[in-house]
Amino acid sequence: MSALPWRYALTNALMVAFIAALMQGGWAIWAVAALAILIGGLIDEAVGDEHERSGGAAPLFFDVNLYATLPLLVIITLLLLQATFAGGSTVVAATIGAGYFYALAGVTVAHELTHRVTSPLALMSARALLAFTLNPTFETYHVYGHHRNVGSYHDPATARRGEYVLAFVARTVVEQSVAGWRLEAERLRRKGLSPWSWHNRVLGGLFCSLAILAAAAAIAGAAGMLAFLIAAVFGRVTHEMVNYVQHYGLVRADGAAIEMRHAWDSCRLVSNVLHYNLPRHADHHMFAAKPFWELDLAADAPRLPRGYQTMSLIALYPPAWHRAIDPLLADWDSRLANDVERSLVRDRGWTVAGSRVPDERARERERRSGTQGPHDDSRILSSSGCDGRVRAGGHNVR
């Protein structure tokens, strides 16, 4: 097996280190939690972009790694509850670290497994993992809602231009919950079943979260319940902040084809390792059934200048966020968007400084002269891959 696949064990290795720190107690918990967060942020930026593909496929190794996530999170949660008896800074560090891994490992792996729609084991594992961030509707809405509605104004999981990241978090949690429940209720009604039956996947996910909460109460009382709830909320907010940057400001008309240009990619090596290639997001949206190790960076997808975690933290400070993202949106408007999308941007008052959106007379002159201007709908931006080579995004749909 190529050495490269082993890098995808990094997230689980960090969880094992955090488990050891929780067992040790004291400063070790702070040290490992801080190290994990630094690896996802500053160290990711220091390492920079990846310059080679993920290497030979090792499906068995990858699957073992994915399915190991759930028992590792269970152990972390049990040790978090134990830490509540110590109190003080120990429980603070344990709660921060647990919440971070609930998002980084739990949601990311659940996302991968949720797309394995024909595997009961994968779906049950995903449901249990999502319970750690109190997210019972992800399984339904993400696959059957977000992947159909991405980029549209009505998609709760697409951040709108000018929307502050924490405002997006509040909106998306509420709207995804409502939309996910409705989709599941409609699915059950089509089968002649009640939305309140045990077949309801949303209720199944909610039951998993309540089971964890009940276990926390039984093991560590009110303090255990509180510690888990804080970790779960922290993990959910962390996850939704990453969700914010994946499609921020990108526009697609209702019913229009989904293209590579409707998701932000990131080339950062560590981001792709920690998030199981989730930052190869455009390819994922085009071919959702692809396992993570087959995803690639698409030549015709817009690119973020930094890793997902770093971008999500920058988003907390709007002036810095707009300095980073507005030039990219201006480029997207000018070179990637089609006429309908540019019209939607103008109509919503979302045009950013620097956008070079041509008027109709200029476009008509281009068509009559037979020239292909930089804003022609048939032109797709050919951006180079992170290693300087152009990478095509064409794959067969699964």
N, C-alpha and C positions, 0 to 999 in steps of 0.2 A: 504494500500500500504506500502511496506517495506520502511524503512527510506533511504535505499541505493539509490534508483532511484533519489531522490531529489538532490543528489550531482551533477547530470548532468545539473542542472540549474546554476552551478557556472559561466560558461562563460557568460550567459545572465545576471546574477546578476552583474558581473563586468561591462558589457556594460551599465546597468542601472546606476551604480555608476559613470561611466564615463560621461553619459549624465547629471547627476546631477552636476558633477564637471564642465562641459562645461557651464552649465547655471549659476553656481556660478562664474566662471572665476578665474583668478589669479593662486595662488599656488595650489589650489585644483586640477587643471587639471594635473599639474606635479605629484602631489601626487598619484592620481588614476592611471595614465598611468604607473608610476614607480611601483606601487603595482602590477598591472596586469602582468607586465613583470617579476617582482620578483617571483610572484606566479608560473609562468610558468617555472622558472629557479631555483634559489637558494632555494625557499621554497619547490618546487617539490623534490629537492635532500634531503632537511632536513626531509621531511615526509617519503620518501623512498618508498619501494615497497608495492603494495597492497597484502593483505593476505586473501581476500575473494572475491567471485564472485560478480557480480553487483547486485545481489538480484532479487526479483521478477520482472517480466516484467510489465511495465506500459505503453503500447503502446500509449494511448491517451495523457498522460502527455509528453512522449518523442516527439510525433509529434507536439503538441502545442509548446513545447520548440524549436523544429527545425524551425517551420514556423514563430515563433516570431523573428527569427534572422534578416530577411529582413527588417521589419519595424524599428527595433532597429538601424540597420546600416543606414537606410535612415535618421532617426533623428540625429544620430551622424554626418552624412555628412552635413545636414542642419546647425547644430551648428558649425561644422568646418568652413563652409562658413561665418557664422556670426562672428566667431573669427578672420577672416581676417581683419575685420574693426578695431579690437583692435590692431592688429599688435604686434610687439615685441616678447617676449618669449611666450606669450599666444598662438599665432598661431603656433609656433614651437612645443609646447607641444601638442596642439590639433592635429597637423599633424602626429606626432609620434604615439599618441594614436589611432587615426583613422586608420592609416596604419596597426598598430598591430592587431586591431580588424578585419580589412578587411581580414587579413590572418587567424588569430586564429579562428574567428567565421565564416566569410564569406566563405572562401574556404573549411573549414572543413565540414560545413553543406552542402555546394553545392556538395561536394564529396559524402556525404551520399545520398542526394536526386538524384544525377545524376544516381545512380545505380537503382533507381526505374523507370526503362525504360518504364513501362506500365502506368505510372501516368503523365498525361499532367500537372497537378498542380505542382508536384514535379520537373519536368523538366523545367517548366517556372520559378519557384522560383530559381532553381539552376542557370539558365542562368542569371537571374538578379543579384544574389549574386556574380557570377564570373565577372560581369561587373565592380565591384569595384576594381578588380585587373587587369583589361584590359586583360582578359584571355578567349577570345571567342572560342578557340579550345579545351579547356579542356573537355567539354561535349562530344565531338566526339572522341578525341584521347585517353583520359583516359580509357574509357569503351571499345572501339573497337580497340585500338592500344596497349596501355600500358599493359592491362590485358592479351593480347595475346603474347606480345613480352618481358615481364618482364625478366630481367636477360640476355637477348641477347645483343650482341655488338651493334645491330642496334636500340635498344630501346632508344629514346632520354631521357626517364625519369629514366634510370638506370645509376647511376654514376659509372664511370670506376675507377679501381685502379690507384692511383697516380694522379687522376684528382683533381685539386684544386676546392674548393667549389664554388668560384665566377666564375671560368672558366666554371664549370658545369652549373651554373645559366644562363650564356650567351648562352651556347650551347643548353640547353634544351628549353629555350624560343624560339629560332629561329627554332630548329628542330621540336619541338612539334607543332608550328604554321604551318609549311609547311606540316607535316604529317597529322595534323588534317584537314587542308583544302583539301588535296588529298583524304582522307577517305570520307569526306562529298561530295566532287564532284563525287566520284565513286558511292556513294549511290544514289545520285540524277540521275546520268546517267543510272543506272540500272532501275530506275523508269521512264525513258524517259523524265526527267526534266532537265532544264538548271541549271548549278551550280550557276548561278546568279539570280535564282528565289527566291521568298519570302519564299520558303520551306527550304532554306539553313540555318541550325542552326548556323553555324559560323557567317554568316551575321547578323542573329538575335542577337547573343551575341555582335557583334561589334556595332550594332545599340543601344543596351542598354548602352554600355560604352559611345557612342557619346551623348546619351540623358542625361546622368549624367553630362558630360562635358558641354553640352549646358545649362543645368540648372545652373551649377556653374557659367558660364559666365553671365547668365541673373540675377542671384542673387547678385554676388559679383565681377563681371567683371574679368579682367585679373588676379587679385590676387586670386580670387576664383578658377579659372581654374588651376593656378599654384599650389595652396595648394592641390587641389584634385589630380592632376597628381603626385605630390611628394608622397602623402599618398598612392596612388595606386601602384606606383613603389616600395615604401618601403614594402607594403604588398605583392607584387608579389615576391620580392627578399626573404622576410622572409619565404613565403610559399615554394619557390623552395629550400631554404636551408634545410628545414625540409625534403623535397622530396629527397634531396641528401643523407641523412643518412638512408633512408628507405631500400635501396637496394645496398648501396655502396659496390663495389668490388665483389659482388656475380655474379656467372657465370652460364649461362644455354645455351646449344647448341640450335641453331635454330630448331624449330619444336619439341623439346623434351618436355616431360610432365612437367608441372609446379608443384612443390612440396613445402612443408612447408619450406624447407631450402632456398628458393629463396627470403626471405624477413626477415628483422631484426625486432624482437619484442622488446618491452620495458615494464618492469614490473612496472614502476613508477606510483604510484597511481594518482597523480595530472595530470600528462601527459595524462593518459587515461581519466580522467574526463574532462579536458579542450578540448581534441581533440576527444571526443565522441568515445573512444576506438580505434581510428586509430592506436595507437601503438600495438594493437593486429593484426598486419599487415599480418602475414602469414595466419591466419585463414580467413582474408578478401580476400586475393588473391585466396585461395582455394574455397571459397564460397562467391562470390562477391554479391550475392543477399541477404545475411543475413543482417537484420537490426543491427545497431551497438550494441544494448543491448544483442544480442545473441552471439556476438563474444567472443572467449576465447583465452587464451594464450596457444599456442600449445607446446606439450612436445618436438617435433622434429624440432622446429624452432630455429635458432640462436638468441642470446639475446645480446642487447646492455647493457652496464653497467650503463648507465644514461638515463635520459629522452630525448625525441626528441629535445626539444629546447636547452637543455644544450649541447647535442652532436653537434647540428648544430653550436653553438657558438664556441665550441672547434675546429671545423673544420676550422675556420678562421685562426688558428695558426697551420700550418702543423706539426711542431715537436710534439706538444701535441696531435694532431689528430692521428699521426702514432703510438705514444706510446700507445694510447688507442685502436686503431682499428687493428693494424697489428697482435698482438697476437690472436685476435679473428678470423682474416682471416686465420692465420696459422692453427688454430683449425678447421675452416670450411674446408680448403683444405684437412686436414688429416682425418677428421672423417665424414664429411657430403657429400663432393663432390664425384661424381662418376668418373669413369675412363675418360670419355669423357671431363668432366669439368676440371679435373686435367690436361689433355692434353692441353686444351685451355689456362689454366693458364700458363703452361710452354711455349707454343708456343708464347704467347703474352708478355713473359718476366715479368709476374706479380707475380711470386713466392715471398713470403715474408719470412723474416728470421724466422726460427722456424717451417716452414712447414715440416711435416714428410710424404712426398709423397713417397710411396713405388715404387720401380722399378718393371718391369714386371717379372723378375726372382724370386723376393721375393713373388710376388703374386702367381706365378705358384707353388712355393714350398708349399704355404699355401693351394692351391686347391688340390694338390696331397696328402698332409698329412691329408686332411679333416678337418683342423682347420679353425676357423673363426677369422682372424686377425682384428685388429682395423680399417683396411681400406677396408674391404670387402664391395662390393657394396650393398650386402643385408642387411648390418648393418645400422640402423638408430640410430643416437645418441639419447639416452633417457635422456634428461635433465629434472631436476625437475622443477615444477612450482614455482612461486614466494613465495608460502607459504610452500615450501618444499615437497609438494605432487606432484607426477607425474600426469600430465593432458594429456589425450589423445586428439588428434586433429581431431578425426573422426566425421564427420557430413555428412548428406545427402546433395548432391549438389542440389541447388534450380535452 
